[in-house]
């Protein structure tokens, strides 16, 4: 078996999931929040019932709401949200943020399904989250 299945460069929004792996790592960017504007959540408030999720900030800042706590992480810092914890996140700064998101294959598939969906109604999204053992709050 080739080692190429187990190593990848994560540049320009690519993700990496070796065959048979339950983990996915993706390099993502978050646009900055214009001064005086309210930050836009990158994901709606939700919880994963069985999956943990993690972020590692490469450049800029990300803010997280985890349950009732709000925290900010800067370059070189990581955040892990255990399963069952309600969370969302956003870029609180005016500069773009770049980060790695480490997630299960199920979370990655949920995100892909959301992006493909033409019906973003509350009922449709709630049902979609439920399909992937997650809850839209």
DSSP file (Angstrom, degrees, kcal/mol; ACC not computed):
  #  RESIDUE AA STRUCTURE BP1 BP2  ACC     N-H-->O    O-->H-N    N-H-->O    O-->H-N    TCO  KAPPA ALPHA  PHI   PSI    X-CA   Y-CA   Z-CA
    1    1 A X              0   0    0      0, 0.0     2,-0.2     0, 0.0     0, 0.0   0.000 360.0 360.0 360.0 137.7    0.0    0.0    0.0
    2    2 A X    >   -     0   0    0      1,-0.1     3,-1.2     2,-0.0     4,-0.1  -0.468 360.0-135.5 -76.8 143.0    1.3    3.4   -0.9
    3    3 A X  G >  S+     0   0    0      1,-0.2     3,-2.2    -2,-0.2     4,-0.4   0.660  95.5  84.2 -68.2 -15.6    2.1    6.0    1.8
    4    4 A X  G >  S+     0   0    0      1,-0.3     3,-0.6     2,-0.2    -1,-0.2   0.742  80.1  63.3 -62.0 -22.0    0.3    8.6   -0.4
    5    5 A X  G <  S+     0   0    0     -3,-1.2    -1,-0.3     1,-0.2    -2,-0.2   0.685 107.0  43.8 -72.2 -17.7   -3.0    7.4    1.1
    6    6 A X  G <  S+     0   0    0     -3,-2.2     2,-0.4    -4,-0.1    -1,-0.2   0.329 108.6  57.2-113.6   6.3   -1.8    8.7    4.5
    7    7 A X    <   +     0   0    0     -3,-0.6     2,-0.3    -4,-0.4    -1,-0.1  -0.998  55.9 160.0-140.9 142.4   -0.3   12.0    3.7
    8    8 A X        -     0   0    0     -2,-0.4     2,-0.4     8,-0.1     8,-0.1  -0.994  37.4-118.0-156.6 154.4   -1.7   15.2    2.1
    9    9 A X        -     0   0    0     -2,-0.3     2,-0.7     6,-0.1    -2,-0.0  -0.816  22.5-151.2 -91.0 137.3   -1.1   18.9    1.7
   10   10 A X        +     0   0    0     -2,-0.4     2,-0.4    16,-0.1     3,-0.2  -0.653  40.5 142.2-111.3  74.2   -4.0   21.0    3.0
   11   11 A X    >   +     0   0    0     -2,-0.7     3,-0.9     1,-0.2    16,-0.1  -0.872  56.3   8.6-116.3 148.7   -3.8   24.1    0.9
   12   12 A X  T 3  S-     0   0    0     -2,-0.4    -1,-0.2     1,-0.2    16,-0.1   0.876 130.6 -47.0  57.9  46.2   -6.6   26.3   -0.6
   13   13 A X  T 3  S+     0   0    0     -3,-0.2    -1,-0.2     1,-0.2    15,-0.1   0.589  94.5 149.1  79.6   9.9   -9.6   24.7    1.1
   14   14 A X    <   -     0   0    0     -3,-0.9    13,-2.2    12,-0.1     2,-0.3  -0.363  32.7-148.4 -73.5 156.8   -8.7   21.1    0.5
   15   15 A X  E     -A   26   0A   0     11,-0.2     2,-0.4    -2,-0.1    11,-0.3  -0.841   2.5-146.1-120.0 164.4   -9.7   18.4    2.9
   16   16 A X  E     +A   25   0A   0      9,-2.5     9,-2.0    -2,-0.3     2,-0.3  -0.985  26.1 155.8-137.1 122.5   -8.0   15.1    3.6
   17   17 A X        -     0   0    0     -2,-0.4     7,-0.1     7,-0.2     3,-0.1  -0.811  30.6-144.0-145.8 100.9   -9.6   11.8    4.5
   18   18 A X    >   -     0   0    0     -2,-0.3     3,-2.4     5,-0.2     5,-0.1  -0.284  42.8 -81.1 -61.8 151.8   -7.6    8.6    3.9
   19   19 A X  T 3  S+     0   0    0      1,-0.3    -1,-0.1   -14,-0.1     3,-0.1  -0.279 118.4  14.0 -53.4 131.8   -9.7    5.6    2.7
   20   20 A X  T 3  S+     0   0    0      1,-0.3    -1,-0.3    -3,-0.1     2,-0.2   0.368  96.2 131.2  83.6  -5.5  -11.3    3.9    5.6
   21   21 A X    <   -     0   0    0     -3,-2.4    -1,-0.3     1,-0.1    -4,-0.0  -0.559  49.3-156.7 -83.5 145.8  -10.6    6.8    8.0
   22   22 A X  S    S+     0   0    0     -2,-0.2    83,-1.9    -3,-0.1     2,-0.3   0.369  74.1  80.4 -95.4   1.6  -13.4    8.2   10.2
   23   23 A X  E     - B   0 104A   0     81,-0.3     2,-0.4    -5,-0.1    81,-0.2  -0.849  56.5-170.3-112.1 147.8  -11.5   11.5   10.5
   24   24 A X  E     - B   0 103A   0     79,-3.0    79,-2.7    -2,-0.3     2,-0.4  -0.997   4.5-163.4-132.2 137.2  -11.3   14.5    8.1
   25   25 A X  E     -AB  16 102A   0     -9,-2.0    -9,-2.5    -2,-0.4     2,-0.4  -0.985  14.2-178.4-118.3 132.2   -9.0   17.5    8.2
   26   26 A X  E     -AB  15 101A   0     75,-2.2    75,-2.5    -2,-0.4     2,-0.7  -0.984  25.9-136.9-133.3 144.5   -9.8   20.5    6.2
   27   27 A X  E     + B   0 100A   0    -13,-2.2     2,-0.3    -2,-0.4    73,-0.2  -0.888  37.7 173.9 -97.6 112.0   -8.1   23.9    5.7
   28   28 A X  E     - B   0  99A   0     71,-3.0    71,-2.8    -2,-0.7     2,-0.3  -0.809  22.5-147.2-121.4 160.1  -10.8   26.6    5.7
   29   29 A X  E     - B   0  98A   0     -2,-0.3     2,-0.5    69,-0.2    69,-0.2  -0.938   4.9-156.0-123.2 148.8  -10.9   30.4    5.7
   30   30 A X  E     - B   0  97A   0     67,-2.8    67,-2.6    -2,-0.3    60,-0.0  -0.989  22.6-123.9-126.2 123.0  -13.4   32.7    7.4
   31   31 A X        -     0   0    0     -2,-0.5    60,-0.2    65,-0.2    64,-0.1  -0.229  34.9-104.1 -58.9 151.8  -13.9   36.2    6.0
   32   32 A X        -     0   0    0     62,-0.4     2,-0.6     1,-0.1    62,-0.3  -0.306  28.4-112.2 -74.3 162.8  -13.4   39.0    8.4
   33   33 A X        -     0   0    0     60,-3.4     3,-0.1    62,-0.2     6,-0.1  -0.871  34.3-119.3 -96.7 119.8  -16.2   41.0   10.1
   34   34 A X    >   -     0   0    0     -2,-0.6     3,-2.3     4,-0.1    61,-0.0  -0.258  42.3 -87.7 -57.3 144.4  -16.4   44.6    8.9
   35   35 A X  T 3  S+     0   0    0      1,-0.3    -1,-0.1    59,-0.0     3,-0.1  -0.255 115.5  17.6 -53.5 135.0  -15.9   47.1   11.6
   36   36 A X  T 3  S+     0   0    0      1,-0.3    -1,-0.3    -3,-0.1     2,-0.3   0.405 103.2 115.1  82.2  -2.0  -19.2   48.0   13.3
   37   37 A X  S <  S-     0   0    0     -3,-2.3     2,-0.4    -4,-0.1    -1,-0.3  -0.672  72.0-111.6-100.2 156.1  -20.9   44.9   11.9
   38   38 A X        -     0   0    0     -2,-0.3    -4,-0.1    -3,-0.1    54,-0.0  -0.715  41.8-110.5 -80.8 129.1  -22.3   41.9   13.8
   39   39 A X        -     0   0    0     -2,-0.4     2,-0.5    -6,-0.1    53,-0.1  -0.311  26.9-129.5 -61.8 144.3  -20.2   38.7   13.1
   40   40 A X        -     0   0    0     51,-0.2    51,-0.5    -3,-0.0    -1,-0.1  -0.835  22.9-117.5 -94.9 127.1  -21.9   36.1   11.0
   41   41 A X        -     0   0    0     -2,-0.5    49,-0.2     1,-0.2     3,-0.1  -0.369  10.5-148.2 -60.4 140.0  -21.8   32.5   12.4
   42   42 A X  S    S+     0   0    0     47,-3.2     2,-0.3     1,-0.2    -1,-0.2   0.792  89.0  16.8 -77.1 -30.1  -20.0   30.1   10.2
   43   43 A X  E    S-E   89   0B   0     46,-0.8    46,-0.5     3,-0.0    -1,-0.2  -0.982  91.0-108.3-137.2 148.5  -22.3   27.4   11.4
   44   44 A X  E     -     0   0B   0     -2,-0.3     2,-0.2     1,-0.1    43,-0.1  -0.312  53.9 -78.0 -69.8 162.2  -25.7   27.7   13.2
   45   45 A X  E    S+     0   0B   0     43,-0.1    92,-2.6    41,-0.1     2,-0.3  -0.452  77.5 138.5 -61.1 125.9  -25.9   26.8   16.9
   46   46 A X  E     -EF  87 136B   0     41,-2.0    41,-2.9    90,-0.2     2,-0.3  -0.940  41.3-136.1-157.8 173.2  -26.0   23.0   17.0
   47   47 A X  E     - F   0 135B   0     88,-1.9    88,-3.1    -2,-0.3     2,-0.5  -0.996  12.8-137.0-141.9 145.5  -24.7   19.9   18.8
   48   48 A X  E     - F   0 134B   0     37,-0.4    36,-3.5    -2,-0.3    86,-0.3  -0.888  12.3-154.4 -98.6 128.9  -23.3   16.6   17.6
   49   49 A X  S    S+     0   0    0     84,-2.8    85,-0.1    -2,-0.5    -1,-0.1   0.786  88.1   9.3 -78.1 -27.2  -24.8   13.8   19.7
   50   50 A X  S    S+     0   0    0     83,-0.7     2,-0.4     1,-0.1    33,-0.2   0.490 112.1  80.2-128.9  -6.9  -21.9   11.3   19.1
   51   51 A X        -     0   0    0     82,-0.3    -3,-0.2    31,-0.1    33,-0.2  -0.867  58.7-146.2-114.4 137.9  -19.0   13.2   17.4
   52   52 A X        -     0   0    0     -2,-0.4    52,-0.5    31,-0.1     2,-0.3  -0.545  17.1-159.0 -85.4 162.0  -16.4   15.5   18.7
   53   53 A X  E     -C   81   0A   0     28,-1.8    28,-3.2    -2,-0.2     2,-0.3  -0.994   7.2-170.4-144.3 145.5  -15.1   18.4   16.6
   54   54 A X  E     -CD  80 102A   0     48,-2.6    48,-3.2    -2,-0.3     2,-0.3  -0.965   8.3-162.2-141.1 155.2  -11.9   20.5   16.7
   55   55 A X  E     -CD  79 101A   0     24,-2.6    24,-2.4    -2,-0.3     2,-0.4  -0.980   3.3-164.4-134.0 145.0  -10.3   23.6   15.2
   56   56 A X  E     -CD  78 100A   0     44,-2.5    44,-2.9    -2,-0.3     2,-0.5  -0.972  21.1-138.4-130.1 117.6   -6.7   24.8   15.0
   57   57 A X  E     + D   0  99A   0     20,-2.6    19,-3.1    -2,-0.4    20,-0.3  -0.634  25.0 173.6 -81.9 122.0   -6.3   28.4   14.2
   58   58 A X  E    S+     0   0A   0     40,-2.5     2,-0.3    -2,-0.5    41,-0.2   0.838  70.7   5.3 -91.4 -42.1   -3.5   29.0   11.7
   59   59 A X  E    S- D   0  98A   0     39,-2.2    39,-2.3    16,-0.1    -1,-0.4  -0.995 114.3  -1.6-144.6 144.0   -4.0   32.8   11.1
   60   60 A X  S    S-     0   0    0     -2,-0.3    15,-0.9    37,-0.2     2,-0.3  -0.442  88.2 -61.5  80.8-150.1   -6.3   35.4   12.6
   61   61 A X  E     -G   74   0B   0     34,-0.3     2,-0.4    13,-0.2    32,-0.3  -0.967  32.3-163.4-139.3 150.9   -8.9   34.7   15.3
   62   62 A X  E     -G   73   0B   0     11,-2.3    11,-3.0    -2,-0.3     2,-0.4  -0.993  11.4-150.2-130.6 142.4  -12.0   32.6   15.7
   63   63 A X  E     -GH  72  90B   0     27,-3.4    27,-2.3    -2,-0.4     2,-0.4  -0.878  14.4-164.0-109.7 146.6  -14.7   33.0   18.4
   64   64 A X  E     -GH  71  89B   0      7,-3.0     7,-2.4    -2,-0.4     2,-0.6  -0.982  17.5-155.0-131.4 139.3  -16.7   30.1   19.8
   65   65 A X  E     +GH  70  88B   0     23,-2.3    23,-1.6    -2,-0.4     2,-0.5  -0.982  18.5 179.5-107.2 119.9  -19.8   29.8   21.8
   66   66 A X  E >   -GH  69  87B   0      3,-3.0     3,-2.2    -2,-0.6     2,-0.3  -0.961  66.4 -48.8-123.2 110.4  -19.8   26.5   23.6
   67   67 A X  T 3  S-     0   0    0     19,-3.1    18,-0.0    -2,-0.5     0, 0.0  -0.515 124.2 -24.1  57.0-120.8  -22.9   26.0   25.7
   68   68 A X  T 3  S+     0   0    0     -2,-0.3     2,-0.4    -3,-0.1    -1,-0.3   0.398 120.0  96.5 -98.6   2.3  -23.1   29.4   27.5
   69   69 A X  E <   -G   66   0B   0     -3,-2.2    -3,-3.0     2,-0.0     2,-0.5  -0.767  55.4-160.0 -98.8 136.9  -19.4   30.2   27.3
   70   70 A X  E     +G   65   0B   0     -2,-0.4     2,-0.3    -5,-0.2    -5,-0.2  -0.969  19.2 169.0-114.2 128.1  -17.8   32.4   24.7
   71   71 A X  E     -G   64   0B   0     -7,-2.4    -7,-3.0    -2,-0.5     2,-0.4  -0.917  23.6-141.5-133.1 159.1  -14.1   32.1   24.0
   72   72 A X  E     -G   63   0B   0     -2,-0.3     2,-0.4    -9,-0.2    -9,-0.2  -0.972  11.2-162.6-122.1 141.2  -11.7   33.4   21.4
   73   73 A X  E     -G   62   0B   0    -11,-3.0   -11,-2.3    -2,-0.4     2,-0.2  -0.979   7.2-164.5-122.9 134.8   -8.8   31.5   19.9
   74   74 A X  E >   -G   61   0B   0     -2,-0.4     3,-2.1   -13,-0.2   -17,-0.3  -0.500  45.7 -48.4-107.4 179.9   -5.9   33.0   18.0
   75   75 A X  T 3  S+     0   0    0    -15,-0.9   -17,-0.2     1,-0.3    -1,-0.2  -0.192 127.8  23.4 -50.9 132.1   -3.1   31.7   15.8
   76   76 A X  T 3  S+     0   0    0    -19,-3.1     2,-0.3     1,-0.3    -1,-0.3   0.431 100.5 111.4  89.4   0.5   -1.5   28.6   17.3
   77   77 A X    <   -     0   0    0     -3,-2.1   -20,-2.6   -20,-0.3     2,-0.3  -0.825  50.2-154.5-110.7 150.1   -4.5   27.8   19.6
   78   78 A X  E     -C   56   0A   0     -2,-0.3     2,-0.4   -22,-0.2   -22,-0.2  -0.880   3.2-161.7-120.7 151.4   -6.8   24.8   19.3
   79   79 A X  E     -C   55   0A   0    -24,-2.4   -24,-2.6    -2,-0.3     2,-0.4  -0.999   3.9-168.3-131.4 133.1  -10.4   24.3   20.5
   80   80 A X  E     -C   54   0A   0     -2,-0.4     2,-0.6   -26,-0.2   -26,-0.2  -0.990   4.4-162.8-122.1 130.5  -12.2   20.9   20.9
   81   81 A X  E     -C   53   0A   0    -28,-3.2   -28,-1.8    -2,-0.4     3,-0.1  -0.949  18.0-141.3-111.8 113.3  -15.9   20.6   21.4
   82   82 A X    >   -     0   0    0     -2,-0.6     3,-1.6   -30,-0.2   -34,-0.2  -0.309  35.6 -82.7 -68.3 156.1  -16.9   17.3   22.9
   83   83 A X  T 3  S+     0   0    0      1,-0.2   -34,-0.2   -33,-0.2    -1,-0.1  -0.211 115.0  33.6 -55.2 148.1  -20.1   15.6   21.6
   84   84 A X  T 3  S+     0   0    0    -36,-3.5     2,-0.5   -33,-0.2    -1,-0.2   0.286  88.4 117.8  88.8 -10.2  -23.3   16.7   23.2
   85   85 A X    <   -     0   0    0     -3,-1.6   -37,-0.4   -37,-0.2    -1,-0.2  -0.807  65.3-127.3 -96.1 125.2  -22.1   20.4   23.7
   86   86 A X        +     0   0    0     -2,-0.5   -19,-3.1   -39,-0.2     2,-0.3  -0.459  44.5 161.7 -65.8 136.9  -24.0   23.1   21.8
   87   87 A X  E     +EH  46  66B   0    -41,-2.9   -41,-2.0   -21,-0.2     2,-0.3  -0.997  25.8 170.4-157.3 158.7  -21.7   25.3   19.8
   88   88 A X  E     - H   0  65B   0    -23,-1.6   -23,-2.3    -2,-0.3     2,-0.3  -0.923  16.6-157.6-153.8 170.3  -21.2   27.7   17.0
   89   89 A X  E     +EH  43  64B   0    -46,-0.5   -47,-3.2    -2,-0.3   -46,-0.8  -0.990  11.1 172.1-154.8 161.3  -18.3   29.8   15.8
   90   90 A X  E     - H   0  63B   0    -27,-2.3   -27,-3.4    -2,-0.3     2,-0.7  -0.960  40.6 -97.3-159.3 167.9  -17.4   33.0   13.8
   91   91 A X        -     0   0    0    -51,-0.5   -51,-0.2    -2,-0.3   -29,-0.2  -0.885  32.0-175.7 -96.0 112.0  -14.6   35.3   12.9
   92   92 A X        +     0   0    0     -2,-0.7     2,-0.2   -53,-0.1    -1,-0.1   0.606  58.6  76.1 -84.0 -10.6  -14.7   38.3   15.3
   93   93 A X  S    S-     0   0    0    -32,-0.3   -60,-3.4     2,-0.2     4,-0.1  -0.511  82.1-123.2-101.2 165.6  -11.9   40.3   13.6
   94   94 A X  S    S+     0   0    0    -62,-0.3   -62,-0.4    -2,-0.2     2,-0.2   0.726  90.6  81.8 -78.7 -21.1  -11.8   42.3   10.4
   95   95 A X  S    S-     0   0    0    -64,-0.1   -34,-0.3     1,-0.1    -2,-0.2  -0.537  93.1 -99.6 -83.1 150.9   -9.0   40.2    9.1
   96   96 A X        -     0   0    0     -2,-0.2     2,-0.4   -64,-0.1   -65,-0.2  -0.352  35.9-143.4 -62.5 146.7   -9.5   36.9    7.4
   97   97 A X  E     -B   30   0A   0    -67,-2.6   -67,-2.8   -37,-0.2     2,-0.4  -0.902   9.4-161.3-112.6 145.7   -8.9   33.8    9.6
   98   98 A X  E     +BD  29  59A   0    -39,-2.3   -40,-2.5    -2,-0.4   -39,-2.2  -0.993  22.7 157.6-126.4 135.1   -7.4   30.6    8.3
   99   99 A X  E     -BD  28  57A   0    -71,-2.8   -71,-3.0    -2,-0.4     2,-0.4  -0.977  39.6-118.2-152.8 160.0   -7.9   27.4   10.3
  100  100 A X  E     -BD  27  56A   0    -44,-2.9   -44,-2.5    -2,-0.3     2,-0.5  -0.878  24.3-157.4 -98.9 136.8   -7.9   23.6   10.3
  101  101 A X  E     -BD  26  55A   0    -75,-2.5   -75,-2.2    -2,-0.4     2,-0.6  -0.974   2.8-161.8-113.5 129.9  -11.1   21.9   11.2
  102  102 A X  E     +BD  25  54A   0    -48,-3.2   -48,-2.6    -2,-0.5     2,-0.3  -0.954  27.5 150.2-113.8 119.7  -10.8   18.3   12.4
  103  103 A X  E     -B   24   0A   0    -79,-2.7   -79,-3.0    -2,-0.6   -50,-0.1  -0.895  45.7 -92.8-144.5 167.5  -14.1   16.4   12.2
  104  104 A X  E  >  -B   23   0A   0    -52,-0.5     4,-2.3    -2,-0.3   -81,-0.3  -0.407  41.2-108.9 -78.5 163.9  -15.5   13.0   11.7
  105  105 A X  H  > S+     0   0    0    -83,-1.9     4,-2.4     1,-0.2     5,-0.2   0.852 120.2  57.7 -60.1 -34.6  -16.6   11.7    8.3
  106  106 A X  H  > S+     0   0    0    -84,-0.3     4,-2.3     2,-0.2    -1,-0.2   0.919 107.0  46.1 -64.3 -43.8  -20.2   12.1    9.4
  107  107 A X  H  > S+     0   0    0      2,-0.2     4,-2.5     1,-0.2    -2,-0.2   0.921 112.1  51.6 -64.6 -42.9  -19.8   15.8   10.2
  108  108 A X  H  X S+     0   0    0     -4,-2.3     4,-2.3     1,-0.2    -2,-0.2   0.910 110.3  48.5 -59.7 -42.8  -18.0   16.3    6.9
  109  109 A X  H  X S+     0   0    0     -4,-2.4     4,-2.6     2,-0.2    -1,-0.2   0.898 109.3  53.3 -65.5 -39.8  -20.8   14.6    5.0
  110  110 A X  H  X S+     0   0    0     -4,-2.3     4,-2.4     2,-0.2    -2,-0.2   0.938 109.7  48.2 -58.0 -47.4  -23.4   16.7    6.9
  111  111 A X  H  X S+     0   0    0     -4,-2.5     4,-2.4     1,-0.2    -2,-0.2   0.913 111.2  50.0 -61.4 -43.5  -21.6   19.9    5.9
  112  112 A X  H  X S+     0   0    0     -4,-2.3     4,-1.7     1,-0.2    -1,-0.2   0.911 110.5  50.2 -61.2 -42.1  -21.4   18.7    2.2
  113  113 A X  H  X S+     0   0    0     -4,-2.6     4,-1.3     2,-0.2    -2,-0.2   0.894 109.3  51.5 -63.5 -40.7  -25.2   17.9    2.3
  114  114 A X  H >< S+     0   0    0     -4,-2.4     3,-0.5     1,-0.2    -2,-0.2   0.939 110.3  48.7 -60.6 -47.0  -25.9   21.4    3.7
  115  115 A X  H 3< S+     0   0    0     -4,-2.4    -1,-0.2     1,-0.2    -2,-0.2   0.809 113.2  47.4 -65.3 -30.4  -23.9   23.0    0.9
  116  116 A X  H 3< S+     0   0    0     -4,-1.7    -1,-0.2    -5,-0.2    -2,-0.2   0.684  90.4 104.9 -81.3 -18.9  -25.7   21.0   -1.7
  117  117 A X    <<  -     0   0    0     -4,-1.3     3,-0.1    -3,-0.5    -3,-0.0  -0.399  47.1-172.1 -71.5 133.9  -29.1   21.7   -0.4
  118  118 A X  S    S+     0   0    0      1,-0.2     2,-0.8    -2,-0.1    -1,-0.2   0.588  77.7  69.5 -94.6 -14.6  -31.3   24.1   -2.2
  119  119 A X        +     0   0    0      1,-0.1    -1,-0.2     2,-0.1    -2,-0.1  -0.884  54.0 168.0-106.1 102.9  -33.9   24.0    0.6
  120  120 A X        +     0   0    0     -2,-0.8    -1,-0.1     4,-0.1    -6,-0.0   0.056  26.7 141.0-102.3  24.4  -32.4   25.8    3.6
  121  121 A X     >  -     0   0    0      1,-0.1     4,-2.8     4,-0.0     5,-0.3  -0.269  65.4-112.2 -64.3 155.0  -35.7   26.0    5.5
  122  122 A X  H  > S+     0   0    0      1,-0.2     4,-2.8     2,-0.2     5,-0.2   0.914 117.1  49.2 -54.1 -47.7  -35.6   25.3    9.3
  123  123 A X  H  > S+     0   0    0      1,-0.2     4,-2.1     2,-0.2    -1,-0.2   0.906 112.7  46.8 -62.9 -42.6  -37.5   22.1    9.0
  124  124 A X  H  > S+     0   0    0      2,-0.2     4,-2.2     1,-0.2    -1,-0.2   0.925 115.6  45.4 -65.2 -45.0  -35.3   20.7    6.2
  125  125 A X  H  X S+     0   0    0     -4,-2.8     4,-2.8     2,-0.2     5,-0.2   0.901 111.5  52.2 -67.0 -40.6  -32.1   21.7    8.0
  126  126 A X  H  X S+     0   0    0     -4,-2.8     4,-2.2    -5,-0.3    10,-0.2   0.920 111.7  46.9 -61.0 -43.5  -33.3   20.2   11.3
  127  127 A X  H  X S+     0   0    0     -4,-2.1     4,-1.7    -5,-0.2    -1,-0.2   0.889 111.4  51.7 -65.0 -39.7  -34.2   16.9    9.6
  128  128 A X  H  X S+     0   0    0     -4,-2.2     4,-0.9     2,-0.2    -2,-0.2   0.932 109.4  48.8 -63.6 -46.6  -30.8   16.9    7.8
  129  129 A X  H ><>S+     0   0    0     -4,-2.8     5,-1.8     1,-0.2     3,-1.1   0.922 108.8  54.3 -58.3 -43.8  -28.9   17.5   11.1
  130  130 A X  H ><5S+     0   0    0     -4,-2.2     3,-1.6     1,-0.3    -1,-0.2   0.862  99.5  61.8 -59.7 -36.0  -30.9   14.6   12.7
  131  131 A X  H 3<5S+     0   0    0     -4,-1.7    -1,-0.3     1,-0.3    -2,-0.2   0.805 107.8  44.4 -57.9 -30.0  -29.9   12.3    9.9
  132  132 A X  T <<5S-     0   0    0     -3,-1.1    -1,-0.3    -4,-0.9    -2,-0.2  -0.070 123.4-100.2-109.5  31.6  -26.3   12.8   11.0
  133  133 A X  T < 5S+     0   0    0     -3,-1.6   -84,-2.8     1,-0.2   -83,-0.7   0.902  87.0 117.5  51.8  48.2  -26.9   12.4   14.8
  134  134 A X  E   < -F   48   0B   0     -5,-1.8     2,-0.5   -86,-0.3   -86,-0.2  -0.926  55.6-137.9-137.8 161.8  -26.8   16.1   15.3
  135  135 A X  E     -F   47   0B   0    -88,-3.1   -88,-1.9    -2,-0.3     2,-0.5  -0.981   7.4-144.4-130.1 122.7  -29.3   18.7   16.6
  136  136 A X  E      F   46   0B   0     -2,-0.5   -90,-0.2   -10,-0.2   -91,-0.1  -0.730 360.0 360.0 -81.9 128.2  -29.9   22.1   15.1
  137  137 A X              0   0    0    -92,-2.6   -91,-0.2    -2,-0.5    -1,-0.1   0.403 360.0 360.0-109.1 360.0  -30.8   24.5   18.0
